[in-house]
Amino acid sequence: MPNNPVITILVGTNAHSRTTRAVALAYESILSDRKIPYQLCDLKDIPRDIIAPDMYYNRSESFVSFQENYLFPTDKYIIVIPEYNGGIPGIFKLMMDCTEITEAWWGKQACLTGVASGRSGNLRGLDTLTNYLNYLKVDVFKNKIPISRVDELVEEGKLIDKSTLQIIEEQLDQYLEF
Ligand SMILES: Cc1cc2nc3c(=O)[nH]c(=O)nc-3n(C[C@H](O)[C@H](O)[C@H](O)COP(=O)(O)O)c2cc1C
């Protein structure tokens, strides 16, 4: 890993998200306070042509730019991923399936946080995503946070729950040393 790794926070849904984005912004705020450079990639901005049949082998210009701007330069991913029907959002898997995997994923690191309105904090999705990422030769950081009942922890677009903010900060401290 380089001394100054490129860090990318991925908002793992293309929905107009309230809570997933709020959790991602908590990571952003810590990095920004510490003056650690990062970029934020929200899948709601993913090129719409991602569902075209050609995308797997003949990517559109807009998706080529997307992966060149957000994925290829990244050394360390921070992925905040909501629970959709007991797993990860389909758009996230589709995004992975459309990428040039050697440049987007191989040899990189990822730190995962699950978000759910229900009780499991997307534990299943975290496991599934860990498997996908390990297949793509990504080192997944062992401290993964499942955030349950997230609606109760977010107010006006901000994660306000002190204990959750604390465990995020601890996880990030460890991940930056990983
Ligand atoms: C298609 C869809 C499926 C969902 N499935 C689950 C689920 O299986 N379990 C759960 O706890 N929450 C589920 N949720 C609720 C999300 O976990 C909740 O919306 C999450 O906090 C993300 O919110 P956000 O859209 O504000 O980011 C689902 C939401 C959507 C849109």
The ligand as an ORCA input file, in Angstrom:
! r2SCAN-3c Opt
* xyz 0 1
  C     -35.510     -2.656     -2.329
  C     -35.309     -2.538     -0.839
  C     -35.192     -3.695     -0.086
  C     -35.004     -3.605      1.303
  N     -34.833     -4.746      2.028
  C     -34.538     -4.660      3.344
  C     -34.269     -5.834      4.107
  O     -34.245     -6.940      3.599
  N     -33.986     -5.679      5.419
  C     -33.952     -4.453      6.027
  O     -33.688     -4.373      7.218
  N     -34.214     -3.333      5.339
  C     -34.503     -3.409      4.008
  N     -34.721     -2.276      3.288
  C     -34.623     -1.001      3.954
  C     -33.174     -0.514      3.859
  O     -32.343     -1.277      4.662
  C     -33.167      0.904      4.265
  O     -33.848      1.570      3.253
  C     -31.741      1.353      4.447
  O     -31.690      2.061      5.618
  C     -31.261      2.194      3.340
  O     -31.929      3.429      3.436
  P     -31.626      4.645      2.497
  O     -32.345      4.361      1.216
  O     -32.158      5.818      3.218
  O     -30.164      4.684      2.326
  C     -34.940     -2.334      1.921
  C     -35.071     -1.183      1.131
  C     -35.246     -1.266     -0.224
  C     -35.363     -0.007     -1.035
*
